[in-house]
């Protein structure tokens, strides 16, 4: 197992077959603590992976945390991490559809798959933690469309993704779905291993300038209008 960094980032461990938290998860943990502190909130962590976001919410005082992932190894990893750390997190195997059955939530946090990929992702392997179809929006689009259904009247959604996944489209879809949306924070980072492995295809498809190896991450915030 691999141990990773700060608060929940310091404490969670990635089981085999589960993607370890990277800079995007750290970024969203930081923003969650400042922009939408989950004290006494009912929280949904969708596409949870190791559970780092849900566990962070629990450590910040959330009343209840539901964490969903399609990867059964991730669900077991979340349960193990939460038990070892002493955080109350209900880890479940499921999708957005399953989460909608448990609505509404005061806070929804998600680090969904968002890396553009040449093929539509299939299966439940570790690649599903990042592969998100040609435009990087296989999960982002339905998540944005469901914002009003997921949130309580005063609820907030926080989503982290890359510039390569279409920030204007995220804002447009959230607005069309009945939310007030903005970019809560931006952070530029060097490419990690996944983006490095995808760089040649991104260049060939015109999505990335030749030689560039950095990206801007954004945390998009949405509230019900």
SVG drawing of the C-alpha trace seen along z (x, -y; Angstrom):
<svg xmlns="http://www.w3.org/2000/svg" viewBox="-35 -32 43 37">
<polyline fill="none" stroke="black" stroke-width="0.4" points="0.0,0.0 1.1,-3.6 0.6,-6.3 -0.2,-9.8 -0.3,-13.3 -1.9,-16.0 -4.9,-15.7 -7.0,-13.0 -4.3,-13.1 -1.8,-12.2 -3.8,-9.4 -5.5,-7.5 -3.8,-4.5 -4.4,-3.3 -5.1,0.4 -3.9,2.3 -6.2,1.5 -7.2,-1.8 -5.8,-5.1 -3.9,-7.0 -5.0,-10.7 -3.0,-13.2 -2.8,-17.0 -6.4,-17.4 -7.7,-15.7 -5.4,-17.8 -6.7,-20.9 -10.3,-20.0 -9.6,-19.1 -8.1,-22.6 -11.1,-24.4 -13.7,-22.3 -12.2,-23.4 -12.4,-27.1 -15.2,-27.5 -17.8,-25.1 -16.9,-23.8 -19.0,-20.7 -19.7,-21.1 -22.9,-19.2 -23.6,-18.6 -24.9,-15.6 -22.2,-14.9 -22.0,-12.9 -18.5,-12.0 -19.1,-10.7 -16.3,-8.8 -14.6,-8.4 -11.5,-6.3 -9.7,-5.9 -12.3,-8.0 -10.0,-11.0 -12.7,-13.6 -15.4,-11.9 -13.0,-11.3 -11.8,-14.9 -15.4,-16.0 -15.9,-13.7 -12.8,-15.0 -14.2,-18.6 -17.4,-17.7 -19.9,-16.4 -23.0,-14.8 -23.2,-12.0 -21.0,-11.0 -22.0,-8.7 -19.1,-7.7 -19.8,-6.0 -17.5,-4.3 -18.1,-1.7 -14.9,0.1 -15.4,2.7 -11.8,2.4 -12.3,-1.3 -15.3,-0.6 -13.3,1.8 -10.4,-0.7 -12.7,-3.5 -14.2,-1.3 -10.7,-0.2 -9.4,-3.8 -12.4,-5.2 -12.2,-2.4 -8.5,-2.8 -8.7,-6.7 -11.8,-6.7 -14.0,-8.6 -17.7,-7.9 -18.1,-7.2 -20.7,-4.9 -18.8,-3.4 -21.1,-2.0 -20.6,-0.5 -22.7,-2.5 -23.1,-5.3 -24.8,-8.7 -28.1,-6.9 -27.6,-5.2 -26.6,-8.5 -29.7,-10.2 -31.8,-7.6 -30.3,-9.0 -30.8,-12.7 -30.7,-15.5 -27.3,-16.5 -26.0,-19.6 -22.6,-19.2 -21.6,-17.2 -17.9,-16.8 -16.5,-15.0 -13.2,-14.3 -14.7,-12.4 -12.9,-10.8 -12.1,-13.8 -9.0,-13.0 -9.9,-12.9 -9.3,-9.4 -9.4,-8.0 -11.9,-5.4 -15.1,-5.4 -14.2,-3.9 -15.5,-0.5 -15.3,1.9 -14.4,1.0 -10.6,1.2 -8.2,-1.5 -8.3,-3.3 -11.9,-4.3 -10.5,-6.7 -9.3,-9.0 -10.6,-7.9 -13.6,-10.0 -14.1,-9.7 -13.0,-12.0 -14.0,-15.3 -13.4,-14.2 -17.1,-14.6 -18.6,-11.1 -19.2,-11.6 -19.1,-15.4 -22.1,-16.0 -24.7,-13.8 -23.3,-15.1 -23.8,-18.7 -27.3,-17.9 -28.3,-16.4 -27.2,-19.4 -30.7,-20.5 -31.8,-17.0 -28.8,-16.2 -28.7,-19.4 -30.8,-20.7 -32.1,-24.2 -29.0,-25.7 -26.6,-23.0 -23.3,-23.3 -21.6,-21.2 -17.8,-21.2 -16.2,-19.5 -12.5,-19.4 -11.4,-18.9 -8.9,-20.0 -9.0,-22.7 -8.9,-20.0 -12.4,-18.8 -14.1,-22.1 -14.6,-24.5 -17.1,-26.7 -19.2,-23.6 -19.3,-22.7 -20.5,-26.2 -23.0,-26.2 -24.5,-22.9 -24.8,-23.7 -26.5,-27.0 -28.9,-25.3 -29.7,-22.7 -30.8,-25.5 -27.7,-26.3 -25.6,-29.4 -22.0,-28.3 -18.6,-29.8 -14.9,-28.8 -14.1,-28.9 -10.3,-28.3 -7.7,-27.6 -4.3,-25.9 -1.6,-25.2 0.3,-22.0 2.8,-19.9 1.4,-16.9 1.2,-13.8 1.8,-10.3 -1.7,-9.9 -1.5,-13.2 2.1,-12.4 1.0,-9.1 -1.9,-10.8 0.2,-13.8 1.1,-12.5 -2.6,-11.7 -3.7,-15.1 -1.2,-16.8 -2.2,-14.7 -5.8,-15.5 -5.2,-19.3 -6.2,-19.4 -2.7,-20.2 0.0,-22.6 3.2,-20.7 5.7,-20.5 3.4,-21.8 3.3,-19.6 1.2,-21.5 -2.5,-22.0 -4.8,-24.3 -7.1,-22.6 -10.3,-24.3 -12.7,-23.7 -16.2,-24.6 -18.8,-25.6 -22.5,-25.3 -25.5,-26.3 -29.2,-25.9 -30.6,-29.1"/>
</svg>
